[in-house]
Amino acid sequence: MKKLFYKSNHYKKSRFIKYVNEFSRKLRASRKCKRQALDIIHHIRKHSVNFSGRNPKIIAAAILYISSCKCNKGFTQSSICDIAMIRAETLRLRQKEIQKIL
């Protein structure tokens, strides 16, 4: 009988990409902003940061908010929270965690 192995962190990080793509499409974000968000995800993977127990939807929203600030696109926290259906306090908390890594 074969055993199934998978890395839970890899699974969650691929979900980050899925949610970043979904949220950037709904916000009509530029390609530059989306590319910046994907670069942040790559940076997180490179440093093997563990976000186990965290909702990937919230992490993706925080990454997209950080990238929009860097690209001077300036999406508001409330617009990202409305699309991701999360609270602004949670977004700010995850944003601070990610910015410590960067």
N, C-alpha and C positions, 0 to 999 in steps of 0.2 A: 504494500500500500504506500502510495506516494504521500509525502508530507508537503504541505503548502507553506512556503515561507514568503513573507513580504515585509518590507520595512515600513513601519507605520509612519515614520517621519516623511519618507518619500511620498507616500500616499497623500498625506495632508498637504505637502508642498505642491503637489500637482493640483489639489483642490484650490490652493491659493491662486494658481494661474487661471483656473476655470472661473473663479469669482471675479478676478481682476478683469478678465475679458468681458464677462457679463456686465459688470458695473460700468466699465469704460464705454461699452456700447450704449447703455441706457443714459449715461451722462453726455454722450457724444463727445468724448474726449479725443484730443488729437493723437496722432500716431506717436509723436514725440513723448507725450505724457504717458501713454501706454507702454512704450519702450522703456522709459525711466522706471516705471513700476516693475516691469519684468527684470530690469537690472537689479533692483533692490531685492527681489526674490532670489535672484542668482547670488547676490552677495550674502544673503541669509543662508542659503544652501552651502556656500563656500565655507562659512564659519561654523557650520553645523549647529545652528542654534535650535534648541528644542522648544517647540511650542505645543507640546502635548498637553491636552486638557484645555486648550484654547479653541474657541470657535474659529474655524478658518475663514468664515464670512467676515468676521470682525477684523481679523488680521489683514485680509485683502482690502477691506475698506480703508483701514489705516494706511496701508502701503499706497493705495491710490490717492489718498489725501496728501501724503508726504510728497509724492511725485508731482501732483498738481501744483503744490506750493513751489517746488523747485523749477517747474516749467513756466511759472507765472501765469498759469491758467486760472488759478484761484477759485476752485470749487469751494463752496462753503461747507462747513461741517454738517449743517442741517440738510443740505441737498444730498450729500453722500449718505447720511443717516436715514433719510427718507427712502432712498433707493435700496439700501442694504437692510432696512427695517431693524435698526439698532438704536441704542441711546447715545447721545452726544458724549456723555461722561465716559462711557465704555470706549468710544472711539479715541478720545483724548488720552485715556490710560494706555491703550495699546500703541498709540502714536509715540508716546514717551518711551515705552519699552523698545520699540523699533529704532528710534533715533539714538538711543544709547548704543545700539549695535553698530550703527552707521558711523 
